[in-house]
Amino acid sequence: MKLKGRVTFEDLGAGAWVLEAEDGKRYELRGVEGGKLSEGARVEVEGDLDAGAVSTAMAGPALRVKRWSPR
Amino acid sequence: MVHPLERKRDVTQGRSKSVSLRAVAVGLLSGALLACSGGTRHDKRTLAGDSHVGRVPGRVVVDFRDGTSPAVLAERAAAWGVSLRFNSLVGPDDGVALADNVADVEALLRTIRQSPDVEAAEPLLTYEAQGFTPNDPEYSKQWNLRLIGMPDAWEMSRGKGVIVAVLDTGVAYETKGPFVRVPDLKGVRFVAGYDFVHDTDHPNDDNGHGTHVAGTIAQATNNNEGVAGIAFEATLMPIKVLDASGSGNSADIADGIRWAVDHGAKVLNLSLGGFGYSRVIENAVAYARLHGAVVVAAAGNHGAGTVAYPAAYAGAIGVGAVGPDGTRTPYSAWGAQLDLLAPGGDKRRGEEGGILQATIARGEPGKAVYASYQGTSMATPHVAGVAALLFAAGAKTPDEVERALYAGASGGGGWNAQRGHGLLDAAGALRALGAKTKVDWQPLAASAAILLLLLLSLNPKVRPGGVLNVLLDPKLLLPLLVSSVGFFVLRVVWQKWVGSPPAVVDALSLPLPDWERIVFGRGRLAHPLFYSALIPLMVALPAVAWKGFRPVAAGIALGFAGFLAYAAWTRAPGLSWLPFSVLALPWLVANAVACAVLARALLSRREKAA
């Protein structure tokens, strides 16, 4: 699936990068290195939902990122 | 013959009498409902904690008028025959002075209080914090421990000997290779754990989350270093199921749960969650419960009315988070599977609003730090720690632990989706473990109020008598008690003469609508058919022909009416398959009304009158 939105770091549990998508949902991003994302950046992400994923941040369904680019 | 005018007056009087009786009935009903609602108020606990107050013998504190001069003070001291001095440098301003070596305190107080210069005089009082105060220097920053009543709880239990498994990113428990043991875990007991991520025997922490969580459960406490933990005499079992980024998969978590249980863990802390249902993890949680272990899991940080897995599985205690003010944080999840709230921190107020424990710096396994975290991850180990205290204090089964946690939780008024059973209270839970069975009488009050309304609504010709006459008829009262408050005598007797009652006795001593637990087992949600007019209707069938059975059927119907009305009023518990506000509430109200109508029909003596 392809999603557009804004990324933000959530300081919850061990912390996680979250995509606040334009569809109004929040996804916890997997497979992206935090160092390359910046707070509030608008991005376009392509990835798959990982229903079996479990985390300490528990901020939303996990999105395993294949490709992403700044918008 | 009665004069028409007089008859009219009679009628008016009669009506006004019945109107005033109805007013009384409405007043009583609203009174009963208010009494019921008392349980739903929020219980604000002070962070300062309780204190012991004691009198100091032979000393009196005198509050003179503000601005009293030392000369006046000396004059009074001479007149009363005591030595008087200002308490401190502010004495000449606020007038607070002390009298020492007083032989007869009461006699002196009587004399002093007659003096026009004196605003107040009383024995000198001392205040000291109650309970156990650990000497850890940063303990004063742990608002979370005081919020759940730890100073009192530590006087009762410290979790000695109970194994608590921390299924997380690992724990900084040993100094080995790039890893260090954080200093504030020195002296804490550990048993061997396992690393399911790398498949090794060394579940060290490469993230920081797991060490923080382990600290809340059992940080080295009263060791003059850092911060305190809840069950600091418990034994930790580190189980690594999450990688360095804090994420993991269902296979490792399920394996971790079973491994921990098989190696003696009595409490499992899962400060983790996901949004996909996993039969594999659900089965592992059921396995833990079956083998006598308590599973505590985080409700989730997505701020919505759905609880994350594994907290949402039957058999897991789902924990939401509160901030320093004791109210649920915006990030905390809530909903049908929420069981308890506990401190998770709220860093919108800065670092001091979070939960402070020893851990490693994020991504630096060799660097020990004290860090403030927030999340339902942090709330979960508070409950796990208290569960360990309960096991150490004599709880035998997960059911017993769970009951004590819920009975001790503050907030009262039963369960609801917004706050579960309330805010965790460690001291309350330990007291509940030792306490006798609490019987909830409020449904009975609701039943009595409904009975009063029904009797008033019946034509006097078919009314069976006064409220007390009807209520005290054993044929009606016993079924009413069984259906509204339960056959609690059974449990009390069992506890006294036999010991800890088995599940069946427990269920039988519950109000009749809760007997569903015999059929469906324990769960947080009640079965809608048991919480309905179905049972009273079935019981009423024989009463159609058999008049002598009518008081029994009426008692059952009345009890159900009161019980269902009370359930609707307190919004607890939730019903299976029915979202509460949309369907469950109207369902409860409609069935309570149906039961009341049924009871009215059974009470009416229409046939006799005819």
Chai-1 contact restraints between the chains, C-beta under 6 A:
chainA,res_idxA,chainB,res_idxB,connection_type,confidence,min_distance_angstrom,max_distance_angstrom,comment,restraint_id
A,L12,B,N301,contact,1.0,0.0,6.0,A-B,restraint_1
A,L12,B,G375,contact,1.0,0.0,6.0,A-B,restraint_2
A,G13,B,H209,contact,1.0,0.0,6.0,A-B,restraint_3
A,G13,B,G375,contact,1.0,0.0,6.0,A-B,restraint_4
A,G13,B,S377,contact,1.0,0.0,6.0,A-B,restraint_5
A,A14,B,N207,contact,1.0,0.0,6.0,A-B,restraint_6
A,A14,B,H209,contact,1.0,0.0,6.0,A-B,restraint_7
A,A14,B,G246,contact,1.0,0.0,6.0,A-B,restraint_8
A,A51,B,G276,contact,1.0,0.0,6.0,A-B,restraint_9
A,G52,B,N249,contact,1.0,0.0,6.0,A-B,restraint_10
A,G52,B,S250,contact,1.0,0.0,6.0,A-B,restraint_11
A,G52,B,G276,contact,1.0,0.0,6.0,A-B,restraint_12
A,A53,B,S247,contact,1.0,0.0,6.0,A-B,restraint_13
A,A53,B,G274,contact,1.0,0.0,6.0,A-B,restraint_14
A,V54,B,G248,contact,1.0,0.0,6.0,A-B,restraint_15
A,V54,B,L272,contact,1.0,0.0,6.0,A-B,restraint_16
A,V54,B,G274,contact,1.0,0.0,6.0,A-B,restraint_17
A,S55,B,G246,contact,1.0,0.0,6.0,A-B,restraint_18
A,S55,B,S247,contact,1.0,0.0,6.0,A-B,restraint_19
A,T56,B,H209,contact,1.0,0.0,6.0,A-B,restraint_20
A,T56,B,G246,contact,1.0,0.0,6.0,A-B,restraint_21
A,T56,B,L272,contact,1.0,0.0,6.0,A-B,restraint_22
A,T56,B,S377,contact,1.0,0.0,6.0,A-B,restraint_23
A,M58,B,G273,contact,1.0,0.0,6.0,A-B,restraint_24
A,M58,B,G300,contact,1.0,0.0,6.0,A-B,restraint_25
A,M58,B,N301,contact,1.0,0.0,6.0,A-B,restraint_26
A,M58,B,A308,contact,1.0,0.0,6.0,A-B,restraint_27
A,A59,B,N301,contact,1.0,0.0,6.0,A-B,restraint_28
A,A59,B,H302,contact,1.0,0.0,6.0,A-B,restraint_29
A,G60,B,H302,contact,1.0,0.0,6.0,A-B,restraint_30
A,P61,B,F275,contact,1.0,0.0,6.0,A-B,restraint_31
